[in-house]
Amino acid sequence: MPLAYVGLGSNLNHRLENLNKAISLIEQNSNISLLKRSSVYQTEPVGPKDQPDFLNMALEVETTLSPFELLTFLQEVEEKMGRKREGKWGPRNIDLDLLLFEDQVIDSVEMNLPHPQMHLRKFVLVPMAEIAKDKIHPVLKKTMAELLEELRQDSKVELFRN
């Protein structure tokens, strides 16, 4: 079955509960098997700084869904959890991003794979390097560990301890 990687984030209400609920909903889909989950990291927001810090993590899943079906399902989970899309990079109770799907490269109105900003975001690369350090970015041809090492971003990404 194809491997896919999903980024999760939350900075509103009960952030850790939001992440755990999203994982539970993902696991309920019989077409998806959770293989790995990263640790949870507390991270500074990208964009407007006048919002709470995020909790972020990444998942490695196996799925029989196509990339488009998986993205649609992730958006349905966000909707089920009450996600409101208000402003770019604003606060949110849950954010589910399809980061990678096998080595597929897709550039369409509906989807961009790999996620177009993942290599620029420490809050994505730290959890990805934890669970898939040798996974190669299909466009940049570098591993997650190499991309993280090269990243010059100094944003705060700390292991979350509750």
C-alpha positions as CSV (number, residue, x, y, z in Angstrom):
1,M,0.0,0.0,0.0
2,P,1.2,3.5,-0.7
3,L,2.8,5.5,2.1
4,A,1.7,9.1,2.9
5,Y,2.7,11.7,5.4
6,V,0.3,14.0,7.2
7,G,1.2,17.1,9.2
8,L,-1.1,18.0,12.1
9,G,-1.3,21.3,14.0
10,S,-3.5,23.0,16.6
11,N,-3.3,26.3,18.5
12,L,-6.8,26.8,19.8
13,N,-8.7,25.4,22.8
14,H,-7.4,22.1,24.0
15,R,-4.5,21.7,21.5
16,L,-3.3,18.2,22.5
17,E,-6.9,16.9,22.7
18,N,-7.5,18.3,19.2
19,L,-4.5,16.4,17.8
20,N,-5.5,13.2,19.5
21,K,-9.1,13.5,18.3
22,A,-7.9,14.0,14.7
23,I,-5.7,10.9,14.9
24,S,-8.6,8.9,16.3
25,L,-10.8,10.0,13.4
26,I,-8.1,9.2,10.9
27,E,-7.6,5.7,12.4
28,Q,-11.4,5.1,12.1
29,N,-11.0,5.1,8.3
30,S,-10.6,1.5,7.2
31,N,-8.6,2.6,4.2
32,I,-5.9,4.1,6.4
33,S,-3.4,2.4,8.7
34,L,-1.3,4.5,11.1
35,L,2.3,3.3,11.0
36,K,4.2,6.0,12.9
37,R,3.5,9.2,14.8
38,S,6.1,11.7,15.8
39,S,6.4,13.4,19.2
40,V,4.4,16.5,19.7
41,Y,6.2,19.8,19.3
42,Q,5.3,23.3,20.5
43,T,6.0,25.8,17.8
44,E,5.8,29.5,17.1
45,P,3.0,30.5,14.6
46,V,3.9,31.3,11.0
47,G,2.4,34.6,10.0
48,P,0.6,36.7,12.6
49,K,2.4,36.5,15.9
50,D,-0.5,37.6,18.0
51,Q,-1.9,34.1,18.4
52,P,-1.1,31.1,20.6
53,D,1.8,28.8,19.9
54,F,0.9,25.6,17.9
55,L,1.3,22.0,18.8
56,N,2.5,20.1,15.7
57,M,3.3,16.6,14.8
58,A,3.5,14.2,11.8
59,L,2.0,10.9,10.9
60,E,3.2,8.1,8.5
61,V,0.2,6.2,7.1
62,E,-0.5,3.5,4.6
63,T,-3.6,3.9,2.5
64,T,-5.6,2.5,-0.3
65,L,-7.0,6.0,-1.0
66,S,-5.7,8.1,-3.9
67,P,-3.9,11.3,-3.0
68,F,-7.1,13.3,-3.9
69,E,-9.3,11.0,-1.8
70,L,-6.9,11.2,1.2
71,L,-6.9,15.0,1.0
72,T,-10.7,15.1,0.8
73,F,-10.9,12.8,3.8
74,L,-8.5,15.0,5.8
75,Q,-10.6,18.1,5.0
76,E,-13.7,16.2,6.1
77,V,-12.0,15.5,9.5
78,E,-11.1,19.2,9.8
79,E,-14.8,20.1,9.1
80,K,-16.1,17.4,11.5
81,M,-13.9,19.0,14.2
82,G,-15.3,22.4,13.5
83,R,-12.3,24.0,11.6
84,K,-13.1,27.5,10.5
85,R,-11.0,28.8,7.6
86,E,-10.6,32.5,8.6
87,G,-7.6,34.2,7.1
88,K,-4.3,32.8,5.9
89,W,-2.1,31.5,8.7
90,G,-4.6,32.4,11.4
91,P,-5.4,30.5,14.5
92,R,-7.1,27.1,14.1
93,N,-8.3,24.2,16.3
94,I,-7.0,21.7,13.8
95,D,-4.9,21.8,10.6
96,L,-4.3,18.6,8.6
97,D,-1.8,18.9,5.7
98,L,-1.0,16.1,3.2
99,L,2.8,16.5,3.0
100,L,3.9,13.6,0.8
101,F,2.2,10.8,-1.0
102,E,4.8,8.2,-2.1
103,D,7.0,10.1,-4.5
104,Q,4.2,11.7,-6.4
105,V,4.4,15.2,-7.7
106,I,1.1,16.9,-8.3
107,D,0.5,20.5,-9.3
108,S,-3.2,21.2,-9.7
109,V,-5.9,23.5,-8.5
110,E,-7.0,20.9,-5.9
111,M,-3.7,19.8,-4.6
112,N,0.1,20.5,-4.6
113,L,2.3,17.6,-3.7
114,P,4.7,17.5,-2.1
115,H,3.4,20.2,0.2
116,P,4.9,23.4,-1.4
117,Q,6.1,24.9,1.9
118,M,7.2,21.9,3.8
119,H,10.9,22.3,3.2
120,L,10.8,25.9,4.5
121,R,9.0,25.0,7.8
122,K,10.9,23.8,10.8
123,F,7.6,22.8,12.5
124,V,7.1,20.3,9.6
125,L,10.6,19.1,9.2
126,V,11.4,18.4,12.8
127,P,8.6,15.8,13.2
128,M,9.1,14.5,9.7
129,A,12.8,14.0,10.4
130,E,11.9,12.1,13.6
131,I,9.7,9.5,11.8
132,A,11.1,9.5,8.3
133,K,14.6,11.1,8.3
134,D,15.7,9.1,5.2
135,K,12.5,9.9,3.2
136,I,13.6,11.8,0.0
137,H,11.7,14.9,-1.1
138,P,10.6,13.9,-4.6
139,V,11.4,17.4,-6.1
140,L,14.4,18.5,-4.1
141,K,16.0,15.1,-4.0
142,K,17.1,15.5,-0.4
143,T,16.2,13.6,2.7
144,M,14.0,15.1,5.5
145,A,17.1,15.1,7.7
146,E,19.1,17.0,5.1
147,L,16.4,19.5,4.5
148,L,16.1,20.2,8.3
149,E,19.9,20.6,8.5
150,E,19.9,23.1,5.7
151,L,17.0,25.1,7.0
152,R,18.1,28.5,8.2
153,Q,14.8,29.3,10.0
154,D,15.4,30.0,13.7
155,S,11.8,29.6,14.8
156,K,11.2,27.9,18.1
157,V,10.3,24.2,17.9
158,E,10.5,22.5,21.2
159,L,9.4,19.0,22.4
160,F,6.0,19.5,24.1
161,R,5.7,18.2,27.6
162,N,2.3,18.5,29.3
